[in-house]
Amino acid sequence: MTTLTASTHASPRRPTGTSVAVFCGARPGTPAAAAVARRVGELLGRGGHRLIYGGGGSGLMGELAWSAYEHGAGILGVLPGFLHEKERNIAAPPQTVRLTESMDERKAVMLAEADAFLALPGGYGTVDEILDVISLTYLEQHRKPMALVQVEGEWVGLAEVLDGLVRGGYADPLPGDLFQVMDDPVKAVELVTAPVATVR
């Protein structure tokens, strides 16, 4: 693994800040989703928290990261080398960048660095990241909360699939305080930044 440090935001973070990994799309999505991404970035910055994300500057990622930066958040961008070579963090705000060898290593770094997780609307990669967190929670490899923030019902179908696994007897329910689908970004950020016992 290679670590590259770009110019980082120098604003001090509060000692109580939480490192929150946010999964979201590199495409713009809807105007409403972009507004929610900016709101989440603002809430993380104003709350003294650190943003961990996929390192890009486009789509919802860019809206999130620039808002977090403008409101004082420290930022860790994690991306595989091939994406960095292709995009060079196009239009991303100043941040610490950690390069990985693969997408799987990227997820491993984000999961290890984060105290909590939040997902905004996104594509296949976002769903993959969500399911990794859920699987590790289910296997009791960590106790880190996650909120899925939906803007226009994006996570209803996924929640129904997961409920179906429980109803069918294939899985037990996850602890209610560790995984929730939410419509309100303020409550979602409050959920994932509340103190919890973590097992890394």
Sequence and secondary structure as in RCSB ss.txt:
>XXXX:A:sequence
MTTLTASTHASPRRPTGTSVAVFCGARPGTPAAAAVARRVGELLGRGGHRLIYGGGGSGLMGELAWSAYEHGAGI
LGVLPGFLHEKERNIAAPPQTVRLTESMDERKAVMLAEADAFLALPGGYGTVDEILDVISLTYLEQHRKPMALVQ
VEGEWVGLAEVLDGLVRGGYADPLPGDLFQVMDDPVKAVELVTAPVATVR
>XXXX:A:secstr
 EEEE         TT  EEEEE  SS   HHHHHHHHHHHHHHHHTT EEEE    SHHHHHHHHHHHHTT EE
EEEEEHHHHHHHTTTT  S EEEEESSHHHHHHHHHHH SEEEE S  HHHHHHHHHHHHHHHTTS    EEEE 
SSSTTHHHHHHHHHHHHTTSS    TTTEEEES HHHHHHHHHS      
